Amino acid sequence: MTVYHFIGIKGSGMSALAQVLHDMKYEVQGSDVDKKFFTQIPLEKKGIKILPFDKGNIQMGQTIIASPAYNEENEEISEAIQKSIDVHKYPLFLGQFIQKFTSVAVTGSHGKTSTTGLLSHVLGAAKPTSYLIGDGTGKGEENSEYFVFEACEYRRHFLNYKPDYAIMTNIDFDHPDYFSDVKDVFNAFQEMAMQVKKGIIACGDDEHLQSIHANVPIVFYGLEDHNDFQGTNIKATPEGTKFDVFVRDTFYGTFIIPGYGAHNVKNALAVIAICDYEGVSIEIISEQLRTFPGVKRRFSEKRIGEQVLIDDYAHHPTEISATIEATKQKYSDREVVAIFQPHTFTRTKTFLDDFAKSLSKADQVYLCDIFASARENVGTLTIQDLQKLIPNSKLIKEDEMDQLKQHCTGVLLFMGAGDIQKFQQAYENII
């Protein structure tokens, strides 16, 4: 039997796929850089071998899966080519792999990871389901009927997939290092929609998704009354968010989710719609929505003394606004303090005013230096350019985190897609 060797196994999608194959009883190993990433923790727990990059890792008879981040300059990919061993890029391999199951691609500019996690939690309680989540989580069932996976639009990677179903959460301008504008993003999603084989579950509150065309039925969900699945009577409670669902103006049921904010209700509506479409009972849907534990780096909470520390992946103005809104709903009587690390100079420059507007919704803002991408030209932009636009903001470095102690009963919201976690860890070490 072949050995699946993952080049760049610590990548979030790569780590998740390696776990899926391992759970399905395939022999799996991989290689990567020496730096520690949170995505390697589940690999280590499952006993999946992680090796340093070395051309000696490449052997005849292996199935090589490579991260899109690496090319022929990587010594292992170069060695595989020398030995005439096929190198399968991750999106291409995944696109072929999902054809073995009833596949559900979860895509959108925001909310992919949370929705994929929620769908796998609900659907998995009713039917044998394997899943791959963008936070580095993957689980395989040997006799899986369904495969739920996060499909990323960046560099149009999701065009490698021809899923049975697609959930589309929204379309927004992001990844300005690749997409030229929101029309370019829309065109990518439109092309993806034409590849779906059975049906699309799309957020009808999103003006761009209202214009999507496909060769399969499109079911719309959202909070506005024109949607097929509509959420209404939304109330924040100590348990979470309670809301009613109407299906084409007929009452369907009342649900409670642990999360807060309109975006979490919409994610739940997407899951309700596809699970109803696939015959999952309302009892299972209701119970699983109520017990969803969340996914990594999406509103991950920790209480230390009187403070609440929240780790969140929000790195786009739309996501920051939604995360601050959810925090204020859950902790309406507390000060909300945002500690934000911009991710890439390109994104920061493109959305500079929008970042300022969304961050200003917090009571106090601390800004960390911009996390640069290896793919971009740094240019002349600095974190001070953002700080000037936010009246209630200060700059903060990793060795200055003791400033946060003054917010003694506050909610500290650490946001970013870079290494913002090291700032939170530095603060935790102090207190």
C-alpha positions as a Markdown table, in Angstrom:
| # | Residue | x | y | z |
|---|---|---|---|---|
| 1 | Met | 0.0 | 0.0 | 0.0 |
| 2 | Thr | 1.3 | 3.5 | -0.9 |
| 3 | Val | 2.6 | 5.9 | 1.7 |
| 4 | Tyr | 1.1 | 9.4 | 1.4 |
| 5 | His | 3.9 | 12.0 | 1.8 |
| 6 | Phe | 2.8 | 15.6 | 2.4 |
| 7 | Ile | 5.2 | 18.3 | 1.5 |
| 8 | Gly | 4.3 | 21.3 | 3.7 |
| 9 | Ile | 2.2 | 19.1 | 6.1 |
| 10 | Lys | 1.8 | 22.0 | 8.6 |
| 11 | Gly | -0.3 | 24.0 | 6.3 |
| 12 | Ser | -3.9 | 24.2 | 7.6 |
| 13 | Gly | -5.5 | 22.3 | 4.7 |
| 14 | Met | -2.6 | 19.9 | 4.4 |
| 15 | Ser | -2.7 | 19.1 | 8.1 |
| 16 | Ala | -6.4 | 18.5 | 7.9 |
| 17 | Leu | -6.2 | 16.2 | 4.8 |
| 18 | Ala | -3.3 | 14.2 | 6.4 |
| 19 | Gln | -5.6 | 13.6 | 9.4 |
| 20 | Val | -8.5 | 12.5 | 7.2 |
| 21 | Leu | -6.3 | 9.9 | 5.3 |
| 22 | His | -4.7 | 8.7 | 8.6 |
| 23 | Asp | -8.2 | 8.2 | 10.1 |
| 24 | Met | -9.2 | 6.2 | 7.0 |
| 25 | Lys | -6.3 | 3.8 | 7.8 |
| 26 | Tyr | -3.9 | 5.0 | 5.1 |
| 27 | Glu | -0.2 | 5.4 | 5.9 |
| 28 | Val | 0.7 | 9.0 | 6.2 |
| 29 | Gln | 3.8 | 11.1 | 6.9 |
| 30 | Gly | 4.9 | 14.6 | 5.9 |
| 31 | Ser | 7.7 | 17.2 | 6.0 |
| 32 | Asp | 7.9 | 20.9 | 6.8 |
| 33 | Val | 10.0 | 23.7 | 8.2 |
| 34 | Asp | 11.2 | 23.4 | 11.8 |
| 35 | Lys | 9.0 | 26.3 | 13.1 |
| 36 | Lys | 6.2 | 25.4 | 15.5 |
| 37 | Phe | 2.7 | 25.8 | 14.2 |
| 38 | Phe | -0.6 | 25.0 | 16.0 |
| 39 | Thr | -1.6 | 22.9 | 13.0 |
| 40 | Gln | 1.0 | 20.3 | 13.9 |
| 41 | Ile | -0.5 | 19.5 | 17.3 |
| 42 | Pro | -3.3 | 17.2 | 16.0 |
| 43 | Leu | -0.8 | 15.5 | 13.7 |
| 44 | Glu | 1.5 | 14.8 | 16.7 |
| 45 | Lys | -1.5 | 13.5 | 18.8 |
| 46 | Lys | -2.4 | 11.0 | 16.0 |
| 47 | Gly | 1.3 | 9.9 | 15.7 |
| 48 | Ile | 1.7 | 11.2 | 12.2 |
| 49 | Lys | 5.4 | 11.5 | 11.4 |
| 50 | Ile | 6.6 | 15.1 | 10.7 |
| 51 | Leu | 10.1 | 15.2 | 9.1 |
| 52 | Pro | 12.3 | 18.2 | 8.2 |
| 53 | Phe | 12.5 | 18.9 | 4.5 |
| 54 | Asp | 15.1 | 16.6 | 3.0 |
| 55 | Lys | 15.3 | 15.1 | -0.5 |
| 56 | Gly | 16.0 | 11.7 | 1.2 |
| 57 | Asn | 12.3 | 11.7 | 2.3 |
| 58 | Ile | 11.2 | 11.1 | -1.3 |
| 59 | Gln | 11.0 | 7.4 | -2.1 |
| 60 | Met | 9.6 | 5.4 | -5.0 |
| 61 | Gly | 6.1 | 4.1 | -4.5 |
| 62 | Gln | 4.9 | 7.2 | -2.5 |
| 63 | Thr | 2.0 | 9.3 | -3.3 |
| 64 | Ile | 3.3 | 12.9 | -3.1 |
| 65 | Ile | 0.9 | 15.7 | -2.1 |
| 66 | Ala | 2.4 | 19.2 | -2.1 |
| 67 | Ser | 1.2 | 22.4 | -0.6 |
| 68 | Pro | 0.6 | 25.2 | -3.2 |
| 69 | Ala | 3.1 | 27.3 | -1.2 |
| 70 | Tyr | 6.0 | 25.2 | -2.6 |
| 71 | Asn | 7.4 | 24.7 | -6.1 |
| 72 | Glu | 10.4 | 23.1 | -7.9 |
| 73 | Glu | 12.7 | 25.1 | -5.7 |
| 74 | Asn | 11.8 | 22.9 | -2.8 |
| 75 | Glu | 14.4 | 20.1 | -2.6 |
| 76 | Glu | 11.7 | 17.3 | -2.1 |
| 77 | Ile | 9.6 | 18.4 | -5.1 |
| 78 | Ser | 12.8 | 18.7 | -7.1 |
| 79 | Glu | 13.8 | 15.2 | -6.1 |
| 80 | Ala | 10.4 | 13.8 | -6.9 |
| 81 | Ile | 10.6 | 15.3 | -10.4 |
| 82 | Gln | 14.1 | 13.8 | -10.8 |
| 83 | Lys | 12.7 | 10.4 | -9.9 |
| 84 | Ser | 9.7 | 10.8 | -12.2 |
| 85 | Ile | 7.3 | 10.6 | -9.2 |
| 86 | Asp | 4.0 | 12.5 | -9.8 |
| 87 | Val | 3.6 | 15.5 | -7.5 |
| 88 | His | -0.1 | 16.1 | -6.7 |
| 89 | Lys | -0.8 | 19.7 | -5.7 |
| 90 | Tyr | -3.1 | 19.8 | -2.7 |
| 91 | Pro | -6.2 | 21.4 | -4.4 |
| 92 | Leu | -5.9 | 19.0 | -7.3 |
| 93 | Phe | -5.6 | 15.9 | -5.1 |
| 94 | Leu | -8.5 | 17.1 | -2.9 |
| 95 | Gly | -10.7 | 17.7 | -6.0 |
| 96 | Gln | -10.2 | 14.1 | -7.1 |
| 97 | Phe | -10.6 | 12.7 | -3.5 |
| 98 | Ile | -14.0 | 14.3 | -2.8 |
| 99 | Gln | -15.6 | 12.5 | -5.8 |
| 100 | Lys | -15.8 | 9.3 | -3.6 |
| 101 | Phe | -18.4 | 11.0 | -1.4 |
| 102 | Thr | -21.5 | 13.2 | -1.4 |
| 103 | Ser | -19.3 | 16.4 | -1.1 |
| 104 | Val | -20.2 | 19.8 | 0.4 |
| 105 | Ala | -17.9 | 22.7 | -0.3 |
| 106 | Val | -18.2 | 25.6 | 2.1 |
| 107 | Thr | -16.9 | 28.8 | 0.6 |
| 108 | Gly | -17.2 | 32.6 | 0.9 |
| 109 | Ser | -15.0 | 35.5 | 1.7 |
| 110 | His | -15.8 | 35.2 | 5.4 |
| 111 | Gly | -17.2 | 32.5 | 7.7 |
| 112 | Lys | -15.9 | 29.5 | 5.9 |
| 113 | Thr | -14.2 | 27.9 | 8.8 |
| 114 | Ser | -16.9 | 28.4 | 11.3 |
| 115 | Thr | -19.6 | 27.1 | 8.9 |
| 116 | Thr | -17.6 | 24.1 | 7.9 |
| 117 | Gly | -17.1 | 23.2 | 11.6 |
| 118 | Leu | -20.7 | 23.7 | 12.4 |
| 119 | Leu | -21.9 | 21.6 | 9.4 |
| 120 | Ser | -19.6 | 18.7 | 10.2 |
| 121 | His | -20.8 | 18.8 | 13.8 |
| 122 | Val | -24.5 | 18.7 | 12.8 |
| 123 | Leu | -24.4 | 16.4 | 9.8 |
| 124 | Gly | -21.9 | 14.0 | 11.5 |
| 125 | Ala | -24.5 | 13.2 | 14.2 |
| 126 | Ala | -26.9 | 12.0 | 11.5 |
| 127 | Lys | -24.7 | 10.3 | 8.8 |
| 128 | Pro | -21.1 | 9.0 | 8.5 |
| 129 | Thr | -19.3 | 12.2 | 7.7 |
| 130 | Ser | -15.6 | 13.1 | 7.0 |
| 131 | Tyr | -14.5 | 16.7 | 7.1 |
| 132 | Leu | -11.7 | 19.1 | 6.4 |
| 133 | Ile | -11.7 | 22.5 | 8.2 |
| 134 | Gly | -9.4 | 25.4 | 7.4 |
| 135 | Asp | -8.2 | 25.7 | 11.0 |
| 136 | Gly | -6.1 | 22.5 | 10.5 |
| 137 | Thr | -8.8 | 20.1 | 11.8 |
| 138 | Gly | -9.6 | 17.0 | 9.8 |
| 139 | Lys | -11.5 | 13.8 | 10.6 |
| 140 | Gly | -12.0 | 10.7 | 8.4 |
| 141 | Glu | -14.6 | 8.0 | 8.6 |
| 142 | Glu | -13.7 | 4.7 | 6.9 |
| 143 | Asn | -17.3 | 4.3 | 5.6 |
| 144 | Ser | -18.0 | 7.9 | 5.1 |
| 145 | Glu | -21.1 | 8.9 | 3.1 |
| 146 | Tyr | -20.4 | 12.7 | 3.2 |
| 147 | Phe | -17.3 | 14.8 | 2.9 |
| 148 | Val | -17.6 | 18.4 | 4.2 |
| 149 | Phe | -14.7 | 20.7 | 3.4 |
| 150 | Glu | -13.6 | 24.3 | 3.3 |
| 151 | Ala | -13.0 | 25.6 | -0.2 |
| 152 | Cys | -10.8 | 28.7 | -0.4 |
| 153 | Glu | -11.2 | 31.3 | -3.1 |
| 154 | Tyr | -7.7 | 32.6 | -2.9 |
| 155 | Arg | -5.9 | 32.2 | -6.3 |
| 156 | Arg | -9.1 | 30.5 | -7.4 |
| 157 | His | -8.1 | 27.3 | -5.7 |
| 158 | Phe | -11.7 | 26.3 | -5.3 |
| 159 | Leu | -12.0 | 25.9 | -9.1 |
| 160 | Asn | -10.2 | 22.5 | -8.6 |
| 161 | Tyr | -13.4 | 21.2 | -7.0 |
| 162 | Lys | -16.6 | 19.9 | -8.5 |
| 163 | Pro | -18.7 | 19.3 | -5.4 |
| 164 | Asp | -22.2 | 18.0 | -5.1 |
| 165 | Tyr | -23.3 | 21.0 | -3.0 |
| 166 | Ala | -21.8 | 24.4 | -2.2 |
| 167 | Ile | -22.6 | 26.7 | 0.7 |
| 168 | Met | -21.7 | 30.3 | -0.3 |
| 169 | Thr | -21.6 | 32.6 | 2.8 |
| 170 | Asn | -20.8 | 35.9 | 1.1 |
| 171 | Ile | -18.7 | 37.7 | -1.5 |
| 172 | Asp | -16.4 | 40.5 | -0.4 |
| 173 | Phe | -13.2 | 42.1 | -1.7 |
| 174 | Asp | -10.2 | 40.5 | 0.0 |
| 175 | His | -6.8 | 39.1 | -1.0 |
| 176 | Pro | -5.9 | 42.3 | -2.9 |
| 177 | Asp | -2.5 | 40.8 | -3.7 |
| 178 | Tyr | -4.4 | 38.5 | -6.1 |
| 179 | Phe | -7.9 | 39.8 | -6.8 |
| 180 | Ser | -8.2 | 43.2 | -8.6 |
| 181 | Asp | -11.6 | 44.2 | -7.1 |
| 182 | Val | -14.9 | 42.7 | -5.9 |
| 183 | Lys | -16.0 | 42.1 | -9.5 |
| 184 | Asp | -13.0 | 39.8 | -9.9 |
| 185 | Val | -13.9 | 38.0 | -6.7 |
| 186 | Phe | -17.6 | 37.6 | -8.0 |
| 187 | Asn | -16.4 | 36.2 | -11.3 |
| 188 | Ala | -14.4 | 33.5 | -9.4 |
| 189 | Phe | -17.5 | 32.5 | -7.4 |
| 190 | Gln | -19.6 | 32.6 | -10.5 |
| 191 | Glu | -17.3 | 30.1 | -12.2 |
| 192 | Met | -17.3 | 27.9 | -9.1 |
| 193 | Ala | -21.1 | 28.0 | -9.0 |
| 194 | Met | -21.2 | 26.5 | -12.5 |
| 195 | Gln | -19.2 | 23.5 | -11.3 |
| 196 | Val | -21.6 | 22.5 | -8.5 |
| 197 | Lys | -23.5 | 19.3 | -9.4 |
| 198 | Lys | -26.6 | 19.2 | -7.1 |
| 199 | Gly | -27.4 | 22.4 | -5.4 |
| 200 | Ile | -26.2 | 25.7 | -3.9 |
| 201 | Ile | -27.0 | 27.1 | -0.5 |
| 202 | Ala | -26.3 | 30.9 | -0.7 |
| 203 | Cys | -26.8 | 33.8 | 1.7 |
| 204 | Gly | -29.5 | 35.9 | 0.1 |
| 205 | Asp | -28.7 | 38.9 | 2.2 |
| 206 | Asp | -25.5 | 39.3 | 0.2 |
| 207 | Glu | -26.1 | 41.5 | -2.8 |
| 208 | His | -23.5 | 39.8 | -4.9 |
| 209 | Leu | -24.8 | 36.3 | -4.2 |
| 210 | Gln | -28.2 | 37.4 | -5.3 |
| 211 | Ser | -26.8 | 37.7 | -8.8 |
| 212 | Ile | -25.2 | 34.2 | -8.9 |
| 213 | His | -26.3 | 31.9 | -11.6 |
| 214 | Ala | -26.0 | 28.1 | -11.7 |
| 215 | Asn | -27.2 | 24.9 | -13.5 |
| 216 | Val | -28.6 | 23.6 | -10.2 |
| 217 | Pro | -31.2 | 24.9 | -7.7 |
| 218 | Ile | -30.1 | 27.8 | -5.5 |
| 219 | Val | -31.6 | 27.9 | -2.0 |
| 220 | Phe | -31.2 | 31.3 | -0.3 |
| 221 | Tyr | -30.9 | 31.8 | 3.5 |
| 222 | Gly | -30.6 | 34.9 | 5.6 |
| 223 | Leu | -32.4 | 37.5 | 7.8 |
| 224 | Glu | -34.3 | 39.3 | 5.1 |
| 225 | Asp | -37.8 | 38.2 | 4.3 |
| 226 | His | -37.2 | 37.2 | 0.6 |
| 227 | Asn | -35.0 | 34.2 | 1.7 |
| 228 | Asp | -36.1 | 30.6 | 1.5 |
| 229 | Phe | -34.8 | 30.0 | 5.0 |
| 230 | Gln | -35.2 | 33.1 | 7.1 |
| 231 | Gly | -34.0 | 33.7 | 10.6 |
| 232 | Thr | -36.1 | 36.1 | 12.7 |
| 233 | Asn | -37.0 | 37.0 | 16.3 |
| 234 | Ile | -33.3 | 37.0 | 17.2 |
| 235 | Lys | -32.5 | 37.4 | 20.9 |
| 236 | Ala | -29.3 | 37.3 | 22.8 |
| 237 | Thr | -29.7 | 35.1 | 25.9 |
| 238 | Pro | -27.2 | 33.9 | 28.6 |
| 239 | Glu | -27.1 | 30.5 | 26.7 |
| 240 | Gly | -26.3 | 32.1 | 23.4 |
| 241 | Thr | -28.5 | 33.4 | 20.5 |
| 242 | Lys | -32.1 | 32.2 | 20.2 |
| 243 | Phe | -34.0 | 32.6 | 16.9 |
| 244 | Asp | -36.9 | 31.3 | 14.8 |
| 245 | Val | -36.6 | 29.9 | 11.3 |
| 246 | Phe | -39.3 | 30.2 | 8.6 |
| 247 | Val | -39.0 | 28.1 | 5.5 |
| 248 | Arg | -40.8 | 29.9 | 2.6 |
| 249 | Asp | -43.0 | 31.8 | 5.1 |
| 250 | Thr | -43.9 | 28.6 | 7.1 |
| 251 | Phe | -42.6 | 28.3 | 10.7 |
| 252 | Tyr | -40.0 | 25.6 | 10.8 |
| 253 | Gly | -38.6 | 25.7 | 14.4 |
| 254 | Thr | -36.8 | 27.6 | 17.2 |
| 255 | Phe | -33.1 | 27.2 | 17.7 |
| 256 | Ile | -30.3 | 28.2 | 20.1 |
| 257 | Ile | -26.7 | 28.5 | 19.1 |
| 258 | Pro | -23.8 | 29.2 | 21.6 |
| 259 | Gly | -22.4 | 32.1 | 19.6 |
| 260 | Tyr | -23.5 | 35.7 | 19.2 |
| 261 | Gly | -23.8 | 38.1 | 16.3 |
| 262 | Ala | -25.9 | 38.1 | 13.1 |
| 263 | His | -23.1 | 36.3 | 11.2 |
| 264 | Asn | -23.4 | 33.3 | 13.5 |
| 265 | Val | -27.1 | 33.1 | 13.0 |
| 266 | Lys | -26.6 | 33.2 | 9.2 |
| 267 | Asn | -24.0 | 30.4 | 9.5 |
| 268 | Ala | -26.5 | 28.3 | 11.4 |
| 269 | Leu | -29.2 | 29.0 | 8.7 |
| 270 | Ala | -26.9 | 27.7 | 6.0 |
| 271 | Val | -26.4 | 24.5 | 8.0 |
| 272 | Ile | -30.1 | 24.1 | 8.7 |
| 273 | Ala | -30.9 | 24.5 | 5.0 |
| 274 | Ile | -28.6 | 21.9 | 3.7 |
| 275 | Cys | -29.3 | 19.4 | 6.5 |
| 276 | Asp | -33.1 | 19.8 | 5.9 |
| 277 | Tyr | -32.4 | 19.3 | 2.2 |
| 278 | Glu | -30.6 | 16.0 | 3.0 |
| 279 | Gly | -33.3 | 14.7 | 5.3 |
| 280 | Val | -31.6 | 15.3 | 8.7 |
| 281 | Ser | -34.3 | 15.5 | 11.4 |
| 282 | Ile | -35.0 | 18.9 | 13.1 |
| 283 | Glu | -34.4 | 17.2 | 16.5 |
| 284 | Ile | -30.8 | 16.4 | 15.5 |
| 285 | Ile | -30.2 | 19.8 | 14.0 |
| 286 | Ser | -31.5 | 21.6 | 17.1 |
| 287 | Glu | -29.5 | 19.5 | 19.5 |
| 288 | Gln | -26.2 | 19.7 | 17.5 |
| 289 | Leu | -26.5 | 23.5 | 17.0 |
| 290 | Arg | -27.0 | 24.0 | 20.7 |
| 291 | Thr | -23.8 | 21.9 | 21.6 |
| 292 | Phe | -21.4 | 23.2 | 18.9 |
| 293 | Pro | -18.0 | 23.8 | 20.7 |
| 294 | Gly | -16.7 | 26.1 | 18.0 |
| 295 | Val | -13.5 | 25.9 | 15.9 |
| 296 | Lys | -9.9 | 27.0 | 16.6 |
| 297 | Arg | -9.1 | 30.7 | 16.6 |
| 298 | Arg | -12.8 | 31.7 | 16.1 |
| 299 | Phe | -13.9 | 33.5 | 19.3 |
| 300 | Ser | -11.8 | 31.1 | 21.4 |
| 301 | Glu | -12.3 | 32.3 | 25.0 |
| 302 | Lys | -10.2 | 32.0 | 28.1 |
| 303 | Arg | -10.9 | 33.6 | 31.6 |
| 304 | Ile | -8.0 | 34.7 | 33.7 |
| 305 | Gly | -9.1 | 36.4 | 36.9 |
| 306 | Glu | -11.7 | 39.1 | 36.1 |
| 307 | Gln | -10.5 | 39.4 | 32.5 |
| 308 | Val | -11.8 | 37.5 | 29.4 |
| 309 | Leu | -9.2 | 36.9 | 26.7 |
| 310 | Ile | -10.5 | 36.0 | 23.2 |
| 311 | Asp | -8.4 | 34.7 | 20.3 |
| 312 | Asp | -9.9 | 35.3 | 16.9 |
| 313 | Tyr | -8.7 | 35.0 | 13.3 |
| 314 | Ala | -10.5 | 38.2 | 12.2 |
| 315 | His | -8.2 | 40.0 | 9.7 |
| 316 | His | -10.6 | 41.8 | 7.4 |
| 317 | Pro | -12.7 | 44.9 | 8.3 |
| 318 | Thr | -15.9 | 43.0 | 7.8 |
| 319 | Glu | -14.8 | 40.2 | 10.1 |
| 320 | Ile | -13.5 | 42.7 | 12.8 |
| 321 | Ser | -16.8 | 44.5 | 12.9 |
| 322 | Ala | -18.7 | 41.2 | 13.3 |
| 323 | Thr | -16.4 | 40.0 | 16.0 |
| 324 | Ile | -16.6 | 43.2 | 18.0 |
| 325 | Glu | -20.4 | 43.2 | 17.6 |
| 326 | Ala | -20.6 | 39.6 | 18.9 |
| 327 | Thr | -18.3 | 40.5 | 21.8 |
| 328 | Lys | -20.5 | 43.5 | 22.8 |
| 329 | Gln | -23.6 | 41.3 | 22.6 |
| 330 | Lys | -22.2 | 38.7 | 24.9 |
| 331 | Tyr | -20.4 | 41.0 | 27.3 |
| 332 | Ser | -22.6 | 44.1 | 27.1 |
| 333 | Asp | -21.5 | 45.4 | 30.5 |
| 334 | Arg | -17.8 | 45.2 | 29.9 |
| 335 | Glu | -15.1 | 47.2 | 28.3 |
| 336 | Val | -14.1 | 45.7 | 24.9 |
| 337 | Val | -10.4 | 46.1 | 24.1 |
| 338 | Ala | -9.1 | 45.2 | 20.6 |
| 339 | Ile | -5.5 | 44.1 | 20.2 |
| 340 | Phe | -5.1 | 43.9 | 16.4 |
| 341 | Gln | -2.2 | 42.8 | 14.2 |
| 342 | Pro | -2.8 | 43.7 | 10.5 |
| 343 | His | -2.1 | 40.8 | 8.1 |
| 344 | Thr | 0.0 | 41.8 | 5.1 |
| 345 | Phe | 0.9 | 45.3 | 3.9 |
| 346 | Thr | -1.2 | 44.9 | 0.7 |
| 347 | Arg | -4.4 | 44.2 | 2.7 |
| 348 | Thr | -3.7 | 47.0 | 5.2 |
| 349 | Lys | -3.0 | 49.6 | 2.5 |
| 350 | Thr | -6.1 | 48.6 | 0.5 |
| 351 | Phe | -8.5 | 48.7 | 3.5 |
| 352 | Leu | -6.8 | 51.3 | 5.7 |
| 353 | Asp | -9.9 | 53.5 | 6.2 |
| 354 | Asp | -12.2 | 50.4 | 6.6 |
| 355 | Phe | -9.8 | 49.0 | 9.3 |
| 356 | Ala | -9.9 | 52.3 | 11.2 |
| 357 | Lys | -13.8 | 52.4 | 11.0 |
| 358 | Ser | -14.3 | 48.8 | 12.2 |
| 359 | Leu | -11.7 | 48.9 | 15.0 |
| 360 | Ser | -13.1 | 52.2 | 16.3 |
| 361 | Lys | -16.1 | 50.2 | 17.4 |
| 362 | Ala | -14.0 | 48.8 | 20.3 |
| 363 | Asp | -13.7 | 50.9 | 23.5 |
| 364 | Gln | -9.8 | 50.8 | 23.3 |
| 365 | Val | -7.5 | 49.7 | 20.5 |
| 366 | Tyr | -3.9 | 48.5 | 20.6 |
| 367 | Leu | -2.1 | 48.0 | 17.3 |
| 368 | Cys | 0.8 | 45.5 | 16.8 |
| 369 | Asp | 3.2 | 45.9 | 13.9 |
| 370 | Ile | 2.0 | 44.7 | 10.4 |
| 371 | Phe | 2.6 | 41.0 | 9.8 |
| 372 | Ala | 4.3 | 40.8 | 6.4 |
| 373 | Ser | 3.8 | 38.2 | 3.7 |
| 374 | Ala | 6.8 | 36.7 | 1.9 |
| 375 | Arg | 4.9 | 37.3 | -1.3 |
| 376 | Glu | 4.7 | 41.1 | -1.1 |
| 377 | Asn | 6.7 | 44.2 | -1.5 |
| 378 | Val | 6.6 | 45.9 | 1.9 |
| 379 | Gly | 6.5 | 49.5 | 0.5 |
| 380 | Thr | 6.4 | 52.6 | 2.8 |
| 381 | Leu | 3.2 | 51.9 | 4.8 |
| 382 | Thr | 3.7 | 51.6 | 8.6 |
| 383 | Ile | 1.4 | 50.8 | 11.5 |
| 384 | Gln | 1.5 | 54.5 | 12.4 |
| 385 | Asp | -0.6 | 55.2 | 9.3 |
| 386 | Leu | -3.4 | 53.1 | 10.7 |
| 387 | Gln | -3.0 | 54.4 | 14.2 |
| 388 | Lys | -3.4 | 58.0 | 13.1 |
| 389 | Leu | -6.9 | 57.2 | 11.9 |
| 390 | Ile | -8.1 | 55.6 | 15.2 |
| 391 | Pro | -8.5 | 58.2 | 18.0 |
| 392 | Asn | -8.7 | 55.6 | 20.8 |
| 393 | Ser | -5.6 | 53.6 | 19.7 |
| 394 | Lys | -2.1 | 53.0 | 21.0 |
| 395 | Leu | 0.9 | 51.0 | 19.6 |
| 396 | Ile | 2.0 | 48.0 | 21.5 |
| 397 | Lys | 5.0 | 45.6 | 21.3 |
| 398 | Glu | 5.4 | 42.1 | 22.5 |
| 399 | Asp | 7.4 | 43.2 | 25.5 |
| 400 | Glu | 4.9 | 45.9 | 26.5 |
| 401 | Met | 1.9 | 43.7 | 27.1 |
| 402 | Asp | 1.7 | 44.6 | 30.8 |
| 403 | Gln | -0.2 | 47.8 | 29.7 |
| 404 | Leu | -3.3 | 45.5 | 29.3 |
| 405 | Lys | -3.5 | 44.9 | 33.0 |
| 406 | Gln | -5.2 | 48.3 | 33.5 |
| 407 | His | -8.3 | 46.9 | 31.8 |
| 408 | Cys | -8.9 | 44.8 | 34.9 |
| 409 | Thr | -12.5 | 43.7 | 34.1 |
| 410 | Gly | -12.3 | 44.1 | 30.3 |
| 411 | Val | -12.6 | 41.7 | 27.4 |
| 412 | Leu | -9.3 | 41.5 | 25.5 |
| 413 | Leu | -9.9 | 40.7 | 21.9 |
| 414 | Phe | -6.7 | 39.5 | 20.2 |
| 415 | Met | -7.4 | 39.6 | 16.4 |
| 416 | Gly | -5.3 | 38.8 | 13.4 |
| 417 | Ala | -4.2 | 36.1 | 10.9 |
| 418 | Gly | -0.4 | 36.4 | 11.5 |
| 419 | Asp | 1.2 | 35.5 | 14.8 |
| 420 | Ile | -1.0 | 37.6 | 17.1 |
| 421 | Gln | -1.1 | 34.6 | 19.4 |
| 422 | Lys | 2.4 | 35.3 | 20.6 |
| 423 | Phe | 1.2 | 38.7 | 21.9 |
| 424 | Gln | -1.6 | 37.0 | 23.9 |
| 425 | Gln | 0.9 | 34.4 | 25.2 |
| 426 | Ala | 3.3 | 37.2 | 26.3 |
| 427 | Tyr | 0.4 | 38.8 | 28.2 |
| 428 | Glu | -0.6 | 35.5 | 29.8 |
| 429 | Asn | 3.0 | 34.9 | 30.9 |
| 430 | Ile | 3.0 | 38.3 | 32.7 |
| 431 | Ile | -0.2 | 37.7 | 34.6 |
